[in-house]
Amino acid sequence: MADKQHALVIGANRGLGLELVKALQQRGLRVTGTTRKDSDALTATGAKVISGIDLEDDNSGKLLVEKLAGDKVDVLWCSAGYFFTGETFDVLNWEEQRKMYEICAIAPLRITQALVTGNLVCSGAKVILITSEGGSIGLRSFEEGGGHYGHHCSKAAENMMGRLMAFDLKPRGIAVQMQHPGFLRTEMTAHYAHFYDEFGAVPASEAVPKLIDCANALTLETTGRFIAPLGANGLGLGAKQLPAGFQPGDGIPW
């Protein structure tokens, strides 16, 4: 058991995180999943579960290090996210914006920093940030319009954080990759269910194999990239801003 690669999935209780746990297990990895509250669905996978990890808590990284008890991590998947959909320019929600920044942009840095300085993510390890094309400034257009400030701005902040972290962790032998997982049919995107067919939304279980393949291909030479494992599929109107010949795994404009 100890010889198996160890994957740690942050935010594993449902949606994409839960499907990552299942798929990583199927590929022979030993998997640990974190959640804020107990999850029957996560427990049913047979993965090791670490509950009580509240990503809005400044001490979450330290607590996770303690609960891992020296169990080193080969691949860290930061898949937790939060998306409040009720914002327009005229109606802004500062509390929800702060929550999106905390969970999407600050928490992955907090968790990764604690694991690296705690010697649980070491040379040869990888850090995968599940972010969003919504954080790409280059893909925004007048056709798509504005709004959703907390979502877009927190994801842009996450992308910048991941890029900077890649610079800091490369000398330590740790590679970092930011992934847009595509337009997924999950609870988080249910508000946009009426766009599922038009923009090619797929179940998380269908997207996950391609995400894992891209993570497996990550090296120190390719660290710090923001990519689309599913290609233009799931980029919505943003796909119109892509260069010709855009392929799965290509870099998304910042």
C-alpha positions, 0 to 999 in steps of 0.5 A, a space after each residue: 500500500 505504501 508503494 502506491 502514489 498518494 493523491 490528496 483531493 481537497 473538496 472531495 465530497 461531491 461533484 468533480 472532487 468526488 469523481 476525481 477520487 473514484 477515477 484516481 482509485 481506478 488508476 491504482 492510486 491511494 487516495 485521501 479526500 478532504 471535506 468540511 462535513 462528513 460525506 456518505 458518498 465520499 466514505 462509500 468510495 473507500 478512500 481515506 477521509 479527512 473531515 473538518 477541513 474548512 477552507 475559510 479557516 486560516 488554520 485549515 492548512 495546519 490542521 490538514 498537516 496534523 491529520 495527515 500525520 506524516 503521510 506524504 502526498 505525490 499529487 495534490 488536487 485542489 478541486 474545491 470551489 464556490 460559485 455565487 450566481 446572483 451578482 450584477 453591477 447594480 446588485 453586488 454581494 460583498 459577503 459572497 465575493 469574499 467567500 469566493 476569494 477565500 475558497 477559490 484563491 486563498 485556500 489553495 495557497 494556504 493548503 499548499 504552503 502548509 503541506 510544502 513547509 510541512 514536508 508532506 509535498 516534496 520534490 517530485 510532487 505535483 499540485 493541480 489547481 482546478 480553476 476556470 476559464 472564467 478567470 481568463 481576462 483574454 476570453 472575456 468579450 462584449 458579447 458575453 458581457 459583465 457581471 459575476 464579479 466575484 466568480 471571475 475576479 476570484 478565478 483570475 486571482 487563483 490563476 495568478 496565485 498558481 502562476 506565482 506558486 509555480 515559480 516558487 515551487 520549481 526550485 523545490 522540484 514541485 510542478 504546478 498546473 492550473 486546469 479549466 475542467 470544462 463546463 460540467 453538469 454538477 450541482 455548482 452549475 445547475 443555475 446554468 442548466 439551460 445552457 448545458 446542451 448549447 455549450 456542450 456541458 458534460 458529466 464530471 465523470 466524463 471530464 475527469 480522465 482527461 484532467 488526470 491525463 494532463 496532470 500525468 503529463 505535467 513536468 517541471 518544464 511545463 510547470 505554471 501553465 493554465 490549460 484546457 484538458 477538454 480543449 475548446 469544449 466547455 469554454 462557452 462564448 470564450 471559445 470565440 477568442 481562442 486561436 485557430 487550431 486550439 487543442 485539448 491540453 493547450 494553454 488558455 489566454 491569461 
